[in-house]
């Protein structure tokens, strides 16, 4: 057997050995444990170059339609999730317990400036202005007609005997005047309403309203609402969300935020080594042996059944066994 033949035999033996080992749970458990130990106290953030990582992520966001490429999968997953949620008996209180609700409320109460801006924006929207103006007009008109206020005016009392219809006709000339007055004074009315709301919506009052709302919602089941959704809603929303998501990801604004997030994450991980990080996550060697290692072994078995594991292994080890460096060593070792 010459060097080339021996290298080829070693390569096939290596591939077969790796193929079998990758399907063993104990192998993966040992690799996971050894990997954690090998990194030791090396900070996780020191294992990557933040600029290189940020550039890869940025290039992906700018050029790859991730969501649209996965649209069929996302649509099917969305529909499956919505269908399952529609049959699930879980209540709002189970999904958001009272302690977590209180924590969210505590943070929300800090947003006083944002709250005041939201109230101002809502009350100054043209639709709200028109609605308030129409409500005031209708109220004034009905009051004048139904409470016989016009009957007290000179010359109108005799018309009241002719009935409401006649009085309504008599008001025809007043309608434009009332509408014009309300149109010019609605802004002042809304400003008064804005000031009143800001006075009423104290932190205490908001907390009371929020807690009352939570108590009312807690026993309700999201499934009851989900069941009212039109058929195909999840798929339609997912389809549009995929397009919007990809287009939003390509915006310079979004990419700047992501880049800032990548750099911040790496900086934060400079203070954490892998063993400490895994411990903080609550994972232990025992837990990994019970879940992750078996999953990896099963994944390798699936790849082997699909006929892709061996080609991958051959490609991985061939670079060495087919090299001159390997053959030179074997030639020297052979008699």
C-alpha positions as CSV (number, residue, x, y, z in Angstrom):
1,X,0.0,0.0,0.0
2,X,1.5,3.3,-1.0
3,X,1.1,6.7,0.7
4,X,-1.9,7.8,-1.5
5,X,-3.8,4.5,-0.8
6,X,-3.1,4.7,2.9
7,X,-4.3,8.3,3.1
8,X,-7.5,7.3,1.3
9,X,-8.0,4.4,3.6
10,X,-7.4,6.6,6.7
11,X,-9.8,9.2,5.3
12,X,-12.7,6.7,4.9
13,X,-12.0,5.2,8.3
14,X,-12.1,8.8,9.8
15,X,-15.4,9.5,8.1
16,X,-17.0,6.3,9.2
17,X,-15.8,6.8,12.8
18,X,-17.1,10.4,12.8
19,X,-20.4,9.4,11.3
20,X,-21.1,7.0,14.1
21,X,-19.7,9.1,16.9
22,X,-21.8,12.1,15.9
23,X,-24.9,10.1,16.5
24,X,-23.9,9.2,20.1
25,X,-25.4,11.3,23.0
26,X,-22.3,10.8,25.1
27,X,-20.0,12.2,22.4
28,X,-21.9,15.4,22.3
29,X,-22.1,15.7,26.0
30,X,-18.3,15.4,26.2
31,X,-17.8,17.9,23.4
32,X,-20.1,20.4,25.1
33,X,-18.4,20.0,28.5
34,X,-14.9,20.2,27.0
35,X,-15.8,23.2,24.9
36,X,-17.0,25.1,28.0
37,X,-13.9,24.2,29.9
38,X,-11.6,25.1,27.0
39,X,-13.0,28.6,26.9
40,X,-12.5,28.9,30.6
41,X,-12.5,32.5,31.8
42,X,-12.2,34.0,28.3
43,X,-14.9,36.6,27.9
44,X,-17.5,35.7,25.3
45,X,-17.2,39.2,23.8
46,X,-13.5,38.7,23.2
47,X,-14.2,35.7,20.9
48,X,-15.7,38.0,18.2
49,X,-14.7,41.1,16.3
50,X,-17.6,43.6,16.8
51,X,-16.8,45.5,13.6
52,X,-16.6,42.4,11.5
53,X,-19.8,41.0,13.0
54,X,-21.7,44.3,12.6
55,X,-20.6,44.4,8.9
56,X,-21.8,40.9,8.2
57,X,-25.2,41.7,9.8
58,X,-25.4,45.0,8.0
59,X,-24.7,43.4,4.6
60,X,-27.3,40.8,5.3
61,X,-30.0,43.3,6.3
62,X,-29.2,45.5,3.2
63,X,-29.1,42.8,0.6
64,X,-31.1,39.7,1.7
65,X,-34.9,39.4,1.7
66,X,-34.9,37.1,4.7
67,X,-38.5,37.3,5.6
68,X,-39.8,37.2,2.1
69,X,-37.6,34.2,1.3
70,X,-39.1,32.4,4.3
71,X,-42.6,33.7,3.7
72,X,-44.2,30.3,3.0
73,X,-42.7,29.0,6.3
74,X,-43.7,32.1,8.2
75,X,-47.2,32.0,6.9
76,X,-47.7,28.3,7.8
77,X,-46.2,28.8,11.3
78,X,-48.4,31.9,11.9
79,X,-51.5,30.0,10.9
80,X,-50.5,27.0,13.1
81,X,-49.9,29.2,16.1
82,X,-53.2,31.1,15.6
83,X,-55.1,27.9,15.3
84,X,-53.5,26.5,18.5
85,X,-54.1,29.7,20.3
86,X,-57.7,29.6,19.3
87,X,-58.1,26.2,21.0
88,X,-56.1,27.0,24.1
89,X,-58.0,27.6,27.4
90,X,-55.3,29.9,28.9
91,X,-56.6,33.2,30.4
92,X,-55.1,36.6,30.2
93,X,-54.2,36.3,33.9
94,X,-52.2,33.2,33.2
95,X,-50.3,34.8,30.4
96,X,-49.6,38.0,32.4
97,X,-49.7,37.5,36.1
98,X,-50.4,40.3,38.5
99,X,-46.8,40.8,39.6
100,X,-45.6,41.2,36.0
101,X,-48.5,43.5,35.3
102,X,-47.6,45.7,38.3
103,X,-44.0,45.9,37.1
104,X,-45.1,47.0,33.6
105,X,-47.5,49.6,35.2
106,X,-44.7,51.0,37.3
107,X,-42.6,51.7,34.2
108,X,-45.6,53.0,32.3
109,X,-46.3,55.6,35.0
110,X,-42.9,57.1,34.4
111,X,-43.9,58.2,30.9
112,X,-45.7,61.3,32.0
113,X,-44.3,63.6,29.2
114,X,-45.1,61.0,26.5
115,X,-48.6,60.6,28.0
116,X,-49.3,64.4,27.8
117,X,-48.0,64.5,24.2
118,X,-50.2,61.6,23.2
119,X,-53.3,63.3,24.7
120,X,-52.4,66.5,22.9
121,X,-51.9,64.7,19.6
122,X,-55.2,62.8,19.9
123,X,-57.3,65.8,20.8
124,X,-55.9,67.9,18.1
125,X,-56.5,65.4,15.3
126,X,-59.0,66.8,12.7
127,X,-61.2,63.7,13.1
128,X,-61.6,64.3,16.9
129,X,-62.2,68.0,16.3
130,X,-65.0,67.2,13.8
131,X,-66.5,64.6,16.1
132,X,-66.6,67.0,19.1
133,X,-68.1,69.8,17.0
134,X,-70.8,67.5,15.6
135,X,-71.6,66.1,19.1
136,X,-71.9,69.6,20.5
137,X,-74.1,70.7,17.7
138,X,-76.4,67.7,18.0
139,X,-76.7,68.2,21.7
140,X,-77.5,71.9,21.4
141,X,-80.0,71.3,18.6
142,X,-81.8,68.5,20.5
143,X,-81.8,70.6,23.7
144,X,-83.5,73.5,21.9
145,X,-86.1,71.2,20.3
146,X,-86.8,68.8,23.1
147,X,-86.8,71.1,26.1
148,X,-89.0,73.8,24.4
149,X,-86.4,76.4,25.0
150,X,-87.5,78.2,21.8
151,X,-91.0,78.5,23.2
152,X,-89.7,81.2,25.6
153,X,-88.6,83.4,22.7
154,X,-91.0,86.1,21.4
155,X,-92.9,85.0,18.3
156,X,-91.9,81.4,18.6
157,X,-94.4,80.3,21.2
158,X,-97.2,80.4,18.7
159,X,-95.2,78.2,16.4
160,X,-94.9,75.5,19.0
161,X,-98.6,74.9,18.6
162,X,-97.9,73.8,15.1
163,X,-95.6,71.0,16.3
164,X,-91.9,70.0,16.4
165,X,-91.6,69.8,12.6
166,X,-92.5,73.5,12.2
167,X,-90.1,74.5,15.0
168,X,-87.3,72.4,13.2
169,X,-88.0,74.4,10.0
170,X,-87.8,77.6,12.1
171,X,-84.3,76.5,13.3
172,X,-83.1,76.3,9.7
173,X,-81.6,79.8,9.9
174,X,-79.9,79.0,13.2
175,X,-78.1,75.8,12.1
176,X,-75.4,77.6,10.1
177,X,-74.9,80.1,12.9
178,X,-74.5,77.3,15.5
179,X,-72.2,75.3,13.3
180,X,-70.0,78.3,12.6
181,X,-69.8,79.2,16.3
182,X,-68.8,75.6,17.2
183,X,-66.3,75.4,14.4
184,X,-64.5,78.4,15.6
185,X,-64.6,77.5,19.3
186,X,-64.0,73.7,19.1
187,X,-60.2,74.3,19.5
188,X,-60.7,76.2,22.7
189,X,-63.1,73.5,23.9
190,X,-60.5,70.8,23.1
191,X,-57.8,72.7,24.9
192,X,-60.0,72.8,27.9
193,X,-60.6,69.1,27.6
194,X,-56.8,68.5,27.3
195,X,-56.2,70.4,30.4
196,X,-59.0,68.5,32.2
197,X,-57.6,65.1,31.1
198,X,-54.1,66.0,32.3
199,X,-55.5,67.0,35.7
200,X,-57.6,63.9,36.0
201,X,-55.0,61.4,34.7
202,X,-52.8,61.5,37.7
203,X,-50.5,58.5,38.4
204,X,-52.9,57.3,41.1
205,X,-55.9,57.6,38.8
206,X,-54.1,55.8,35.9
207,X,-53.0,53.0,38.3
208,X,-56.6,52.6,39.5
209,X,-58.0,52.4,36.0
210,X,-55.2,50.1,34.8
211,X,-55.7,47.7,37.7
212,X,-59.5,47.7,37.2
213,X,-58.9,46.9,33.5
214,X,-56.5,44.1,34.4
215,X,-59.0,42.6,36.9
216,X,-61.7,42.6,34.1
217,X,-59.4,41.1,31.5
218,X,-57.6,38.5,33.7
219,X,-60.3,35.9,33.5
220,X,-60.9,36.3,29.8
221,X,-59.5,33.8,27.3
222,X,-57.7,35.2,24.2
223,X,-59.0,32.1,22.4
224,X,-62.5,33.6,22.5
225,X,-61.3,36.7,20.6
226,X,-59.0,34.8,18.2
227,X,-61.9,32.6,17.1
228,X,-63.7,35.7,15.8
229,X,-60.8,36.4,13.4
230,X,-61.6,36.0,9.7
231,X,-60.3,32.8,8.0
232,X,-56.8,33.4,6.5
233,X,-56.1,36.5,8.6
234,X,-52.9,35.1,10.0
235,X,-51.5,34.3,6.6
236,X,-52.5,37.7,5.1
237,X,-50.9,39.6,8.0
238,X,-47.8,37.4,7.8
239,X,-47.4,38.0,4.1
240,X,-47.6,41.8,4.5
241,X,-45.3,41.6,7.6
242,X,-42.6,39.8,5.6
243,X,-42.5,42.6,3.0
244,X,-42.6,45.4,5.6
245,X,-40.0,43.6,7.7
246,X,-37.5,43.3,4.9
247,X,-38.0,46.8,3.7
248,X,-37.7,48.2,7.2
249,X,-34.5,46.2,7.8
250,X,-32.9,47.9,4.7
251,X,-33.5,51.4,6.0
252,X,-30.4,53.2,7.1
253,X,-32.1,54.0,10.4
254,X,-32.7,50.3,11.2
255,X,-29.2,49.3,10.2
256,X,-27.7,52.0,12.4
257,X,-29.8,50.7,15.3
258,X,-28.7,47.1,14.7
259,X,-25.1,48.1,14.5
260,X,-25.3,50.0,17.7
261,X,-26.9,47.0,19.3
262,X,-24.3,44.6,18.1
263,X,-21.5,46.7,19.5
264,X,-23.3,47.1,22.8
265,X,-23.9,43.4,23.1
266,X,-20.2,42.6,22.4
267,X,-19.1,45.2,25.0
268,X,-21.5,43.7,27.6
269,X,-20.3,40.2,26.9
270,X,-16.7,41.3,27.6
271,X,-17.7,41.1,31.2
272,X,-19.0,37.5,31.0
273,X,-17.2,34.2,30.4
274,X,-19.1,31.3,28.9
275,X,-19.4,29.2,32.2
276,X,-20.7,32.3,34.0
277,X,-23.1,33.1,31.2
278,X,-24.5,29.5,31.1
279,X,-24.8,29.5,34.9
280,X,-26.8,32.8,34.7
281,X,-29.1,31.2,32.1
282,X,-29.8,28.3,34.5
283,X,-28.2,25.6,32.4
284,X,-25.9,23.0,33.9
285,X,-24.0,20.0,32.5
286,X,-26.7,17.8,33.7
287,X,-29.4,19.7,31.9
288,X,-27.4,19.8,28.7
289,X,-27.0,16.0,28.9
290,X,-30.7,15.7,29.2
291,X,-31.8,17.9,26.4
292,X,-29.1,19.5,24.1
293,X,-26.8,16.5,23.7
294,X,-29.6,14.1,22.7
295,X,-31.0,16.7,20.3
296,X,-27.6,17.0,18.6
297,X,-27.2,13.3,18.3
298,X,-30.7,12.9,16.9
299,X,-30.0,15.7,14.4
300,X,-26.9,13.9,13.2
301,X,-28.9,10.7,12.8
302,X,-31.5,12.5,10.7
303,X,-28.7,13.9,8.5
304,X,-27.3,10.5,8.1
305,X,-30.7,9.1,7.1
306,X,-31.0,11.8,4.5
307,X,-27.6,10.9,3.1
308,X,-26.0,14.2,3.7
309,X,-23.8,13.5,6.8
310,X,-21.2,11.4,5.0
311,X,-20.6,13.8,2.1
312,X,-20.2,16.7,4.6
313,X,-17.7,14.7,6.7
314,X,-15.8,13.7,3.5
315,X,-15.6,17.3,2.5
316,X,-14.4,18.3,5.9
317,X,-11.5,15.8,6.2
318,X,-10.5,15.5,2.6
319,X,-8.7,18.8,2.7
320,X,-6.0,17.1,4.9
321,X,-6.0,13.5,3.7
322,X,-5.7,14.6,0.1
323,X,-3.0,17.1,0.8
324,X,0.7,16.7,0.0
325,X,1.5,17.3,3.7
326,X,-0.4,14.2,4.7
327,X,1.1,12.1,1.9
328,X,4.6,13.3,2.7
329,X,4.2,12.1,6.3
330,X,2.9,8.7,5.2
331,X,5.7,8.3,2.7
332,X,8.3,8.9,5.3
333,X,6.6,6.5,7.7
334,X,6.2,3.7,5.2
335,X,9.1,1.3,4.7
